[in-house]
Amino acid sequence: MKPTISIEYCPKCGWMLRAAYMAQEILQTFSEEVYAVSLIPSETSGRYTICVNKLVVFDRKSSGRFPEIKELKQLIRDQVSPEKDLGHSDKKQ
């Protein structure tokens, strides 16, 4: 079964638009590899966590920042389709 990506965000911090933008980028890049991207308003203030099938791939609190889209695509790719070429968004060798 295809993986589900979840983005848990703090609505009180105003991060819904950021989460929606990242969801759109994920769906555009991984349309054939993922089942869904869900946006989850968090009850915990300051939370911004991105998971692939409940495996945390990025946590704002532990990183101290938000992910760059390029970085996020690489993290998700490594979990859902390691052989996928991300073109200009791929890691520099």
Summary of the structure (lengths in Angstrom):
residues: 93
radius of gyration: 12.7
end to end distance: 30.9
largest distance: 39.9
contacts: 252
relative contact order: 0.22
helix: 39%
strand: 24%
